[in-house]
């Protein structure tokens, strides 16, 4: 059985040619090539490595916490350090162990989605810096194409520009300036001469030493097996990081209890109001009977009879009763008298309400009439009729 190992292009492009090589069970390379994914040779399994330029590995000092909260905490810690929105990035986070920091690997979400959906399935997707041996030193790896990256002693990593002069890449110089100088040592895994190593050492105050030229094809199978899969958390953790229905159970229970309490309270208020209304209707009917009005069928009839009895008593004493037509007509008399002669065609007054059929009036005069009636305490509604306007004015409360 052979294993197909692929170095994905940088920047990642799902249709661009990628370098690949096939190894047997002993690690011996039996074939190699450069083809787009559609032309990768059939092999089982498939392992892919993402270039350092497409991955950022950050060491985070996070407190102990459940694994389910790691990605959320890492995203919060990295929010101000990412050039792109955190929503567009995928975080593969490994928990801290033995006092070591947690490691967050930041990758483009679309790239991870493509790799996760690729068929035939890819067994592992690892970051190039994670294949470098961890020996407590800084490792500056420079590939044959000039692209480089640095892996710090704590496991974090970042890409660097090509080293084409005695000047250190800006990213490496800045990282060394922030690191403790005592005991610091940078292993340059590349074919560089002694003079350049000495120049870098003088410029930075840190010892630069030559290592083994970096070649992915020489990475042993044990390093591939130990490197974390960048797809960790894709799909499963993304869905799992969202609160499940079970997490909302207490809130749902509170909402249901509040709804039930509201329903009970509303039903209680409604029942109380109905009881009060029933007692009031019963008292009105009893009052009508006591007043000698005979048998009345319900409270509405009793109220009507009592109102008429009260009005008759007031009229007997030459006093006006509530609902008399004369007070309503008196209020409307002034505004109606101001209309041109013949404007009022028909006038009806009853139960605190006046209805008048008027002739044709222009908008300004009609508006003035409505305003005058309102000043007299009459709420007015108008509607057009054949050849004029019908006006309804009601005495306000």
Residue pairs with C-beta under 8 A, 6 or more apart in sequence:
1 24
1 25
1 44
2 22
2 23
2 24
2 30
2 43
2 44
3 22
3 23
3 43
3 44
3 45
3 46
3 47
3 221
4 20
4 21
4 22
4 40
4 41
4 43
4 45
4 46
4 47
5 20
5 21
5 22
5 23
5 46
5 47
5 48
5 49
5 216
5 217
5 224
6 18
6 19
6 20
6 40
6 46
6 47
6 48
6 49
7 18
7 19
7 20
7 48
7 49
7 51
7 128
7 216
8 18
8 48
8 49
8 50
8 51
8 54
9 16
9 17
9 18
9 51
10 50
10 51
10 52
10 53
10 54
10 147
11 53
11 54
12 50
12 51
12 54
12 108
12 111
14 37
14 111
14 114
15 36
15 37
15 38
16 36
17 34
17 35
17 36
18 34
18 35
18 36
18 37
18 40
19 32
19 33
19 34
20 32
20 33
20 34
20 35
20 40
20 41
21 29
21 31
21 32
21 33
21 217
22 29
22 30
22 31
22 32
22 41
22 43
23 29
23 30
23 221
24 30
27 220
27 221
29 217
31 41
32 217
33 41
37 118
40 46
42 120
44 120
45 122
45 123
45 124
46 120
46 121
46 122
46 123
47 122
47 123
47 124
47 125
47 126
47 224
48 115
48 122
48 124
48 125
48 126
49 125
49 126
49 127
49 128
49 131
49 216
50 107
50 111
50 125
50 126
50 127
50 128
50 230
51 128
51 147
51 159
52 127
52 128
52 129
52 141
52 147
52 148
52 149
52 157
52 158
52 159
53 147
53 149
53 159
54 107
54 108
54 111
55 105
55 106
55 107
55 127
55 128
55 129
55 157
55 230
56 105
56 106
56 157
56 158
57 103
57 104
57 105
57 106
57 127
57 129
57 130
57 151
57 155
57 156
57 157
57 158
58 78
58 81
58 103
58 104
58 105
58 106
58 156
59 101
59 102
59 103
59 152
59 154
59 155
59 156
60 73
60 74
60 77
60 78
60 101
60 102
60 103
60 104
61 101
61 102
62 70
62 73
62 74
62 77
62 96
62 101
62 102
64 96
65 73
67 95
68 240
68 241
70 93
70 95
70 102
71 91
71 93
71 233
71 237
71 241
72 241
74 91
74 93
74 102
74 104
75 86
75 91
77 104
78 86
78 91
78 104
78 106
79 86
82 89
82 106
84 108
87 109
88 108
88 109
88 110
89 106
89 107
89 108
89 109
90 106
90 107
90 108
90 109
90 112
90 230
90 233
90 234
91 104
91 105
91 106
91 233
92 104
92 105
92 107
92 228
92 229
92 230
92 231
92 232
92 233
92 234
93 102
93 103
93 104
93 105
93 232
93 233
94 102
94 103
94 228
94 232
95 102
96 102
100 154
100 155
101 154
101 155
103 155
103 156
103 228
105 127
105 130
105 228
105 230
107 127
107 230
112 125
112 230
112 231
112 234
113 234
115 122
115 125
115 230
115 231
116 231
116 234
116 235
124 224
124 227
124 229
125 229
125 230
125 231
126 224
126 227
126 228
126 229
126 230
127 157
127 227
127 228
127 230
128 149
128 216
129 141
129 149
129 150
129 151
129 157
130 157
130 227
130 228
131 216
131 219
131 223
131 224
131 227
132 139
132 141
132 151
132 157
132 189
132 214
133 139
133 223
134 151
134 153
134 155
136 153
137 153
137 185
137 186
137 187
138 150
138 151
138 152
138 153
138 176
138 184
138 185
138 186
138 187
139 150
139 151
139 186
139 187
139 189
139 211
140 148
140 149
140 150
140 160
140 172
140 186
140 187
140 188
140 189
140 190
141 148
141 149
141 150
141 151
141 189
141 190
141 214
142 148
142 162
142 163
142 188
142 189
142 190
142 192
142 214
143 214
143 215
143 216
144 215
146 162
146 163
146 164
147 159
147 162
148 159
148 160
148 161
148 162
148 163
148 169
148 190
149 157
149 158
149 159
149 160
150 157
150 158
150 160
150 171
150 172
150 175
151 157
152 175
152 179
158 171
158 175
159 171
160 169
160 171
160 172
161 169
161 170
161 171
162 169
163 169
163 190
163 192
163 196
166 196
166 199
166 200
166 203
167 203
168 176
168 200
168 203
168 204
173 203
173 204
176 184
176 186
176 204
176 206
181 205
181 206
184 206
184 207
185 206
185 207
185 209
186 200
186 206
186 207
186 208
186 209
187 209
187 210
187 211
188 197
188 200
188 208
188 209
188 210
188 211
189 211
189 212
189 213
189 214
190 211
190 213
190 214
191 213
192 210
194 210
197 208
197 209
197 210
198 208
200 208
201 207
201 208
212 218
280 299
281 298
281 299
282 299
284 299
284 302
284 303
284 306
285 296
285 298
285 299
285 302
287 302
287 306
288 296
288 301
288 302
288 305
288 306
289 295
289 296
291 306
291 309
293 302
293 305
293 306
293 309
296 302
296 305
307 322
307 323
310 321
311 321
311 322
311 323
311 324
314 320
314 321
315 321
320 326
320 327
322 352
323 351
323 352
325 349
325 350
327 395
328 349
328 352
328 353
328 354
328 378
328 393
328 395
329 349
329 354
331 373
331 376
331 377
331 378
331 395
332 354
332 356
332 373
332 376
332 378
332 393
334 372
334 376
335 369
335 372
335 373
335 376
336 344
336 347
336 356
336 369
338 369
338 372
339 358
339 361
339 365
339 369
342 359
343 358
343 359
343 361
344 356
344 357
344 358
344 359
345 357
345 358
345 359
345 388
346 356
346 357
347 354
347 355
347 356
347 357
348 354
348 355
348 356
349 355
352 394
352 395
353 392
353 393
353 394
353 395
354 378
354 392
354 393
354 394
355 390
355 391
355 392
355 393
356 390
356 391
356 393
357 385
357 388
357 389
357 390
357 391
358 388
358 389
358 390
358 391
359 387
359 388
359 389
360 387
360 388
360 389
361 369
361 388
361 389
366 382
366 389
369 380
369 391
370 380
370 382
373 380
373 393
374 380
377 395
377 396
378 393
378 394
378 395
378 396
379 393
379 394
379 395
379 396
380 391
380 392
380 393
380 394
381 391
381 392
381 393
382 389
382 390
382 391
382 392
383 389
383 390
383 392
384 390
